[in-house]
Every structure is written in structure tokens, then in C-alpha cells.
Amino acid sequence: MSGSANSPGSAADMAARLKMALPAGWFADATPVLDQVLGGLGALWAALYALIGTVRRQTRIATATGPMLDIAARDYLGGRIVRRAGEADAAFSGRIRANLLTPKATRAALAAAITAETGRAPVIFEAANTGDTGGYGAGTLGYGVRGGYGSLALPYQCFVTAYRPFVAGSGASGGFGYGPGGYSTAPLAWSDLAQDVGLATDADIYAAIAHVLPVNAIAWTRLLN
């Protein structure tokens, strides 16, 4: 304990700890020169204390920051997961941890991987799965709505419709065909996806799909907005 009201680990706290270790009676009650010397030493110890805390945080992915997160991603995932443009530490850390022990080689794993990447659930169709194709007289068919043509000629294959992440938009500007902006009327502006940092790219989505598929499986994939 510091024996004072100073914040633990601060320069004032370290100086107070040093002063408490000095023999009683060696100095007068007022010690301005000694206080300055101890204050300088306290600042050094405070910097070391802060450094130790920083180093300790970098030893765990959940608390690591900055370049150490990029190093962890490389060490644990072989460069498969990289920081996206403008991606914050918290979001990047979450993606790293989510990919450490992800299930693989199942339909549920495929759906979970795509959803984690895009924030939107995909549509998965297996031509040999009657739960997807439906059947006559079973109330599972609807033209253009439900069911589909089945086939046993497509083993270990599926059709995936994945949806790109929602775009937040640019500030208060309206979207195309939507208010409140209009020609010569604010707010209206041209924008592009570069303004929505941290979004999964098409390559990210394809990589997530390939990562969870068995080596002998094929996912015929289309991406929609």
C-alpha cells in the first residue's frame, strides 16, 4: 500500500513509497529538496510500472492492442485474418478470437462463418437435401419462394447466397432516391464504400467460406447486396 491518497502507480505514489522507506528522523519535517529528488525517481518508477502493465496486456489477445494484435493474428492464424482499413483494436481482437476455435466442415459452421463476417445470415441450398428442395404434397414448395430442383448428381456441393454487409451511409446524407436531401438541397453528397471502414470485402467473404469447407466440398457462391 502507498500509505497516501495518490493513485497507485503514479509518480506521486512512487515518491511517497520511497519516502516512507527512509529512516525516521533523518530529515526535517519540510524537505523541499528531498521531495524534488524523490519526485524524479518516482517519475521513473511510474513509467516502468506503466510499461509493465502495457507489456502484461500484450500477452493476451483479449487485452492486446496495436501492432501486437497484428502479430497475434499472424502467429495464430497464419495471416488469414488481417486488420481491415480503419478497423479498431476491439473489432480486430474480436475477429481474431472468433476465428481461433471456429467449427468447420458442417452446414451450420458455414452459415456461422458467413454471418460472423457479414453480419447477415446466408441462404444455403443443397440439391440432395429434401429439407431444402421440398417435396410434392408435403407443403414445402412455393414457386420462387420455397423449395427448389433437387439432384443427386451434385455430391458434396451446395449453393450459397451470401449478402454483403450493410453500409451505414455518410453522415446525415440521404441515399439515392431518399430524402431529406435533393438537388441543390442539403444534405446530399457523393460517397463510396471507403467511408465505411472495417467492412468485410468480397475477398474476405470468399476466404471465410473456403476456410470452413471440407477439402472435398464445393460451395457455389454468389454475393448480393
C-alpha positions as a Markdown table, in Angstrom:
| # | Residue | x | y | z |
|---|---|---|---|---|
| 1 | Met | 0.0 | 0.0 | 0.0 |
| 2 | Ser | 1.2 | 3.5 | -0.7 |
| 3 | Gly | 0.0 | 5.0 | 2.5 |
| 4 | Ser | -1.3 | 8.0 | 0.7 |
| 5 | Ala | -4.3 | 9.1 | -1.4 |
| 6 | Asn | -2.2 | 9.1 | -4.5 |
| 7 | Ser | -3.3 | 6.9 | -7.4 |
| 8 | Pro | -1.4 | 3.6 | -7.2 |
| 9 | Gly | 1.5 | 3.6 | -9.7 |
| 10 | Ser | 1.5 | 7.3 | -10.2 |
| 11 | Ala | 4.7 | 9.4 | -9.8 |
| 12 | Ala | 3.4 | 10.9 | -6.6 |
| 13 | Asp | 2.6 | 7.4 | -5.3 |
| 14 | Met | 6.1 | 6.1 | -6.1 |
| 15 | Ala | 7.7 | 9.1 | -4.5 |
| 16 | Ala | 5.6 | 8.6 | -1.3 |
| 17 | Arg | 6.6 | 4.9 | -1.2 |
| 18 | Leu | 10.3 | 5.9 | -1.4 |
| 19 | Lys | 10.0 | 8.5 | 1.3 |
| 20 | Met | 8.3 | 6.0 | 3.6 |
| 21 | Ala | 11.3 | 3.7 | 3.3 |
| 22 | Leu | 13.7 | 6.3 | 4.6 |
| 23 | Pro | 14.7 | 6.1 | 8.3 |
| 24 | Ala | 12.6 | 8.3 | 10.6 |
| 25 | Gly | 14.4 | 11.3 | 11.9 |
| 26 | Trp | 16.9 | 11.7 | 9.2 |
| 27 | Phe | 15.2 | 14.7 | 7.7 |
| 28 | Ala | 13.3 | 17.7 | 8.9 |
| 29 | Asp | 9.5 | 18.0 | 8.5 |
| 30 | Ala | 9.8 | 20.2 | 5.4 |
| 31 | Thr | 12.1 | 18.6 | 2.8 |
| 32 | Pro | 11.6 | 20.5 | -0.5 |
| 33 | Val | 15.0 | 19.4 | -2.0 |
| 34 | Leu | 14.5 | 15.8 | -1.0 |
| 35 | Asp | 10.9 | 15.9 | -2.3 |
| 36 | Gln | 12.2 | 17.0 | -5.7 |
| 37 | Val | 14.8 | 14.2 | -5.8 |
| 38 | Leu | 12.3 | 11.6 | -4.8 |
| 39 | Gly | 9.8 | 13.1 | -7.3 |
| 40 | Gly | 12.3 | 12.5 | -10.2 |
| 41 | Leu | 12.9 | 8.9 | -9.1 |
| 42 | Gly | 9.1 | 8.4 | -8.6 |
| 43 | Ala | 8.5 | 9.5 | -12.2 |
| 44 | Leu | 11.0 | 6.9 | -13.5 |
| 45 | Trp | 9.4 | 4.2 | -11.4 |
| 46 | Ala | 5.9 | 5.2 | -12.5 |
| 47 | Ala | 7.0 | 5.0 | -16.2 |
| 48 | Leu | 8.3 | 1.5 | -15.5 |
| 49 | Tyr | 5.1 | 0.5 | -13.7 |
| 50 | Ala | 3.0 | 1.7 | -16.7 |
| 51 | Leu | 5.3 | -0.2 | -19.1 |
| 52 | Ile | 4.9 | -3.4 | -17.1 |
| 53 | Gly | 1.1 | -3.0 | -17.3 |
| 54 | Thr | 1.3 | -2.5 | -21.0 |
| 55 | Val | 3.5 | -5.5 | -21.6 |
| 56 | Arg | 1.2 | -7.6 | -19.4 |
| 57 | Arg | -1.8 | -6.6 | -21.6 |
| 58 | Gln | 0.0 | -7.6 | -24.7 |
| 59 | Thr | 0.4 | -11.2 | -23.5 |
| 60 | Arg | -3.3 | -11.9 | -24.0 |
| 61 | Ile | -5.2 | -11.4 | -27.3 |
| 62 | Ala | -8.3 | -10.2 | -25.4 |
| 63 | Thr | -6.3 | -7.2 | -24.0 |
| 64 | Ala | -3.6 | -6.7 | -26.6 |
| 65 | Thr | -3.5 | -3.5 | -28.7 |
| 66 | Gly | -1.9 | -2.0 | -31.7 |
| 67 | Pro | 0.8 | -3.9 | -33.6 |
| 68 | Met | 0.7 | -6.7 | -31.0 |
| 69 | Leu | -2.8 | -7.7 | -32.3 |
| 70 | Asp | -1.4 | -7.9 | -35.8 |
| 71 | Ile | 1.4 | -10.1 | -34.6 |
| 72 | Ala | -1.0 | -12.3 | -32.8 |
| 73 | Ala | -3.2 | -12.7 | -35.9 |
| 74 | Arg | -0.1 | -13.7 | -37.8 |
| 75 | Asp | 1.1 | -16.1 | -35.2 |
| 76 | Tyr | -2.2 | -17.9 | -34.5 |
| 77 | Leu | -3.9 | -17.7 | -37.9 |
| 78 | Gly | -1.1 | -17.6 | -40.4 |
| 79 | Gly | -2.0 | -14.3 | -41.9 |
| 80 | Arg | -5.5 | -15.5 | -42.9 |
| 81 | Ile | -7.1 | -12.7 | -40.8 |
| 82 | Val | -5.6 | -9.2 | -41.3 |
| 83 | Arg | -6.7 | -5.9 | -40.0 |
| 84 | Arg | -9.1 | -4.1 | -42.3 |
| 85 | Ala | -8.7 | -0.5 | -43.3 |
| 86 | Gly | -9.7 | 1.7 | -40.3 |
| 87 | Glu | -10.6 | -1.3 | -38.1 |
| 88 | Ala | -10.4 | -0.6 | -34.4 |
| 89 | Asp | -8.5 | -2.8 | -32.0 |
| 90 | Ala | -11.7 | -4.1 | -30.3 |
| 91 | Ala | -13.2 | -5.2 | -33.5 |
| 92 | Phe | -10.0 | -6.8 | -34.8 |
| 93 | Ser | -9.4 | -8.6 | -31.5 |
| 94 | Gly | -13.0 | -9.9 | -31.6 |
| 95 | Arg | -12.4 | -11.3 | -35.1 |
| 96 | Ile | -9.2 | -13.0 | -34.1 |
| 97 | Arg | -10.7 | -14.7 | -31.1 |
| 98 | Ala | -13.8 | -15.7 | -33.0 |
| 99 | Asn | -11.6 | -17.5 | -35.6 |
| 100 | Leu | -9.4 | -19.4 | -33.1 |
| 101 | Leu | -11.8 | -22.2 | -32.4 |
| 102 | Thr | -14.4 | -22.0 | -35.1 |
| 103 | Pro | -16.3 | -25.1 | -36.0 |
| 104 | Lys | -15.7 | -26.4 | -39.5 |
| 105 | Ala | -16.9 | -28.9 | -42.1 |
| 106 | Thr | -20.6 | -28.6 | -41.4 |
| 107 | Arg | -23.5 | -26.6 | -42.8 |
| 108 | Ala | -24.0 | -24.8 | -39.5 |
| 109 | Ala | -20.3 | -23.9 | -39.4 |
| 110 | Leu | -20.6 | -22.4 | -42.9 |
| 111 | Ala | -23.6 | -20.3 | -42.0 |
| 112 | Ala | -21.9 | -19.1 | -38.8 |
| 113 | Ala | -18.7 | -18.2 | -40.6 |
| 114 | Ile | -20.5 | -16.1 | -43.2 |
| 115 | Thr | -22.8 | -14.4 | -40.6 |
| 116 | Ala | -19.8 | -13.5 | -38.5 |
| 117 | Glu | -18.1 | -12.0 | -41.5 |
| 118 | Thr | -21.0 | -10.0 | -42.9 |
| 119 | Gly | -23.5 | -9.6 | -40.0 |
| 120 | Arg | -26.2 | -11.2 | -42.3 |
| 121 | Ala | -27.4 | -14.8 | -42.5 |
| 122 | Pro | -26.7 | -16.5 | -45.8 |
| 123 | Val | -29.1 | -18.8 | -47.8 |
| 124 | Ile | -27.6 | -22.3 | -48.3 |
| 125 | Phe | -29.2 | -24.8 | -50.7 |
| 126 | Glu | -28.1 | -28.4 | -51.0 |
| 127 | Ala | -29.6 | -30.1 | -54.1 |
| 128 | Ala | -29.7 | -33.5 | -52.3 |
| 129 | Asn | -31.3 | -32.2 | -49.1 |
| 130 | Thr | -35.0 | -32.6 | -49.2 |
| 131 | Gly | -35.2 | -30.0 | -46.4 |
| 132 | Asp | -34.0 | -27.5 | -49.0 |
| 133 | Thr | -35.7 | -28.9 | -52.1 |
| 134 | Gly | -39.1 | -29.6 | -50.6 |
| 135 | Gly | -41.4 | -32.3 | -52.0 |
| 136 | Tyr | -44.7 | -32.6 | -53.7 |
| 137 | Gly | -47.7 | -32.9 | -51.4 |
| 138 | Ala | -45.7 | -32.0 | -48.4 |
| 139 | Gly | -46.5 | -28.3 | -48.2 |
| 140 | Thr | -42.8 | -27.4 | -48.7 |
| 141 | Leu | -42.9 | -25.9 | -52.2 |
| 142 | Gly | -43.7 | -22.4 | -53.4 |
| 143 | Tyr | -42.7 | -21.3 | -56.9 |
| 144 | Gly | -40.0 | -18.7 | -56.5 |
| 145 | Val | -40.5 | -18.6 | -52.7 |
| 146 | Arg | -39.6 | -22.0 | -51.2 |
| 147 | Gly | -38.0 | -25.2 | -52.3 |
| 148 | Gly | -36.0 | -25.9 | -55.5 |
| 149 | Tyr | -35.0 | -28.5 | -58.0 |
| 150 | Gly | -33.2 | -31.5 | -56.4 |
| 151 | Ser | -30.4 | -33.6 | -57.8 |
| 152 | Leu | -28.2 | -36.5 | -56.7 |
| 153 | Ala | -25.6 | -35.5 | -59.3 |
| 154 | Leu | -24.0 | -32.8 | -57.1 |
| 155 | Pro | -22.4 | -34.7 | -54.2 |
| 156 | Tyr | -20.5 | -32.6 | -51.6 |
| 157 | Gln | -21.7 | -29.4 | -53.2 |
| 158 | Cys | -24.0 | -26.6 | -52.2 |
| 159 | Phe | -25.2 | -23.3 | -53.4 |
| 160 | Val | -24.6 | -20.3 | -51.2 |
| 161 | Thr | -26.2 | -16.8 | -51.4 |
| 162 | Ala | -24.2 | -14.5 | -49.1 |
| 163 | Tyr | -25.1 | -10.9 | -48.5 |
| 164 | Arg | -22.6 | -8.1 | -48.3 |
| 165 | Pro | -22.5 | -6.1 | -45.0 |
| 166 | Phe | -25.0 | -3.2 | -44.6 |
| 167 | Val | -23.5 | 0.1 | -45.4 |
| 168 | Ala | -24.1 | 2.7 | -42.8 |
| 169 | Gly | -24.0 | 5.7 | -45.2 |
| 170 | Ser | -22.3 | 9.0 | -45.0 |
| 171 | Gly | -23.3 | 11.1 | -42.0 |
| 172 | Ala | -26.8 | 12.5 | -42.4 |
| 173 | Ser | -26.9 | 12.4 | -46.2 |
| 174 | Gly | -29.8 | 10.7 | -47.8 |
| 175 | Gly | -29.5 | 7.6 | -50.0 |
| 176 | Phe | -30.3 | 7.6 | -53.7 |
| 177 | Gly | -34.0 | 8.2 | -54.1 |
| 178 | Tyr | -34.4 | 9.1 | -50.5 |
| 179 | Gly | -34.7 | 12.3 | -48.5 |
| 180 | Pro | -34.1 | 14.6 | -46.9 |
| 181 | Gly | -31.5 | 15.8 | -49.4 |
| 182 | Gly | -32.2 | 16.8 | -53.0 |
| 183 | Tyr | -30.6 | 18.6 | -55.9 |
| 184 | Ser | -29.2 | 21.8 | -54.5 |
| 185 | Thr | -30.7 | 20.9 | -51.2 |
| 186 | Ala | -28.6 | 19.7 | -48.3 |
| 187 | Pro | -27.8 | 17.1 | -47.1 |
| 188 | Leu | -26.8 | 15.3 | -50.2 |
| 189 | Ala | -23.4 | 14.0 | -51.2 |
| 190 | Trp | -21.5 | 11.5 | -53.3 |
| 191 | Ser | -19.9 | 8.8 | -51.2 |
| 192 | Asp | -18.1 | 5.4 | -51.6 |
| 193 | Leu | -17.5 | 2.3 | -49.5 |
| 194 | Ala | -14.1 | 3.7 | -48.4 |
| 195 | Gln | -16.0 | 5.9 | -46.0 |
| 196 | Asp | -17.4 | 2.8 | -44.2 |
| 197 | Val | -14.2 | 1.5 | -42.7 |
| 198 | Gly | -13.9 | -2.0 | -41.3 |
| 199 | Leu | -16.4 | -3.6 | -43.8 |
| 200 | Ala | -15.8 | -7.2 | -45.0 |
| 201 | Thr | -14.8 | -7.2 | -48.6 |
| 202 | Asp | -15.9 | -9.8 | -51.2 |
| 203 | Ala | -12.5 | -11.5 | -50.8 |
| 204 | Asp | -13.0 | -11.7 | -47.0 |
| 205 | Ile | -16.3 | -13.4 | -47.5 |
| 206 | Tyr | -14.9 | -15.9 | -50.0 |
| 207 | Ala | -11.9 | -16.6 | -47.7 |
| 208 | Ala | -14.3 | -17.3 | -44.8 |
| 209 | Ile | -16.3 | -19.8 | -46.8 |
| 210 | Ala | -13.2 | -21.6 | -48.1 |
| 211 | His | -11.8 | -21.8 | -44.6 |
| 212 | Val | -14.6 | -23.8 | -43.1 |
| 213 | Leu | -15.4 | -26.1 | -46.1 |
| 214 | Pro | -14.1 | -29.7 | -46.2 |
| 215 | Val | -11.4 | -30.1 | -48.8 |
| 216 | Asn | -13.6 | -32.2 | -51.0 |
| 217 | Ala | -16.6 | -29.9 | -50.9 |
| 218 | Ile | -17.6 | -27.1 | -53.3 |
| 219 | Ala | -19.8 | -24.1 | -52.4 |
| 220 | Trp | -21.1 | -22.3 | -55.5 |
| 221 | Thr | -21.3 | -18.8 | -54.2 |
| 222 | Arg | -23.0 | -15.6 | -55.2 |
| 223 | Leu | -22.8 | -12.3 | -53.4 |
| 224 | Leu | -25.7 | -9.9 | -53.2 |
| 225 | Asn | -26.3 | -6.6 | -51.6 |
